[in-house]
Amino acid sequence: MNSTQSNPEVFVARLLQLSADHKIATLADFKELQPGKFKPDAGKSYQEAVNALIYPLDVVYSYLNGIYELRTPKIDIHNQVKGT
């Protein structure tokens, strides 16, 4: 991922499971349908170190269309990851 100040990029996922030692998270992958609007990518998951996750985020789920809206600005997430 090539996240920059002018074009911040983020991954959005849902926590499925933590390892017994709470160091590895299994995450359900989401894909971005339009800016800030995400939908689960059925059947896709991956593992990530818990200390690499950024949370909490402000995400709202729409029952009407099954889409998650990321309300935390992407630039705020980018700055948190990059330490700026």
GITAMO-V815905 format. One record per residue. N is the residue number from 1. SS is DSSP state (~ for helix, > for strand, _ for the rest). PHI is phi in radians with two decimals (none if undefined). PSI is psi in degrees with one decimal (NA if undefined). Layout:
n:N ss:SS phi:PHI psi:PSI
n:N ss:SS phi:PHI psi:PSI
This chain:
n:1 ss:_ phi:none psi:137.5
n:2 ss:_ phi:-2.01 psi:64.8
n:3 ss:_ phi:-1.28 psi:131.6
n:4 ss:_ phi:-2.29 psi:166.4
n:5 ss:_ phi:-0.99 psi:-41.4
n:6 ss:_ phi:-1.41 psi:-19.8
n:7 ss:_ phi:-2.49 psi:73.8
n:8 ss:_ phi:-1.22 psi:133.9
n:9 ss:_ phi:-2.09 psi:142.8
n:10 ss:_ phi:-2.43 psi:156.2
n:11 ss:_ phi:-1.80 psi:137.2
n:12 ss:_ phi:-2.04 psi:134.8
n:13 ss:> phi:-2.59 psi:166.8
n:14 ss:> phi:-2.01 psi:136.0
n:15 ss:> phi:-1.23 psi:124.8
n:16 ss:> phi:-1.78 psi:-40.3
n:17 ss:> phi:-2.82 psi:147.6
n:18 ss:> phi:-1.91 psi:145.8
n:19 ss:_ phi:-1.18 psi:163.1
n:20 ss:_ phi:-1.00 psi:-33.0
n:21 ss:_ phi:-1.58 psi:2.3
n:22 ss:_ phi:1.10 psi:27.5
n:23 ss:_ phi:-1.80 psi:-23.7
n:24 ss:> phi:-2.13 psi:132.0
n:25 ss:> phi:-1.92 psi:136.4
n:26 ss:> phi:-1.69 psi:126.2
n:27 ss:> phi:-2.11 psi:140.6
n:28 ss:> phi:-1.47 psi:127.2
n:29 ss:> phi:-1.34 psi:142.6
n:30 ss:> phi:-2.05 psi:153.1
n:31 ss:> phi:-2.08 psi:147.0
n:32 ss:> phi:-1.51 psi:117.8
n:33 ss:> phi:-1.45 psi:-38.2
n:34 ss:> phi:-2.68 psi:166.0
n:35 ss:_ phi:-0.90 psi:120.8
n:36 ss:_ phi:1.36 psi:1.6
n:37 ss:> phi:-2.04 psi:121.5
n:38 ss:> phi:-2.19 psi:151.6
n:39 ss:> phi:-2.38 psi:141.5
n:40 ss:> phi:-0.99 psi:139.0
n:41 ss:> phi:-1.67 psi:93.1
n:42 ss:> phi:-0.82 psi:130.0
n:43 ss:> phi:1.44 psi:-3.3
n:44 ss:> phi:-1.84 psi:127.4
n:45 ss:> phi:-2.52 psi:163.8
n:46 ss:> phi:-2.67 psi:168.6
n:47 ss:> phi:-1.96 psi:144.9
n:48 ss:> phi:-2.54 psi:148.5
n:49 ss:> phi:-1.15 psi:134.4
n:50 ss:~ phi:-1.02 psi:-37.0
n:51 ss:~ phi:-1.24 psi:-4.7
n:52 ss:~ phi:-1.68 psi:-4.3
n:53 ss:_ phi:-1.50 psi:143.8
n:54 ss:_ phi:-1.87 psi:122.1
n:55 ss:_ phi:-2.78 psi:160.2
n:56 ss:_ phi:-1.38 psi:155.8
n:57 ss:_ phi:-2.10 psi:154.1
n:58 ss:_ phi:-1.61 psi:104.6
n:59 ss:> phi:-2.24 psi:133.4
n:60 ss:> phi:-2.05 psi:135.0
n:61 ss:> phi:-1.74 psi:132.5
n:62 ss:> phi:-1.77 psi:112.2
n:63 ss:_ phi:-1.16 psi:-26.7
n:64 ss:_ phi:-1.09 psi:-44.9
n:65 ss:_ phi:-2.13 psi:3.0
n:66 ss:_ phi:1.20 psi:27.7
n:67 ss:> phi:-1.96 psi:140.6
n:68 ss:> phi:-1.69 psi:131.9
n:69 ss:> phi:-1.88 psi:121.3
n:70 ss:> phi:-1.42 psi:114.3
n:71 ss:_ phi:-1.76 psi:-11.6
n:72 ss:_ phi:-1.29 psi:124.3
n:73 ss:_ phi:-1.01 psi:135.1
n:74 ss:~ phi:-1.00 psi:-35.1
n:75 ss:~ phi:-1.13 psi:-33.0
n:76 ss:~ phi:-1.14 psi:-40.3
n:77 ss:~ phi:-1.16 psi:-46.1
n:78 ss:~ phi:-0.98 psi:-47.3
n:79 ss:~ phi:-1.12 psi:-35.5
n:80 ss:~ phi:-1.16 psi:-41.6
n:81 ss:~ phi:-1.20 psi:-44.1
n:82 ss:~ phi:-1.42 psi:-10.9
n:83 ss:_ phi:1.30 psi:29.3
n:84 ss:_ phi:-1.86 psi:NA
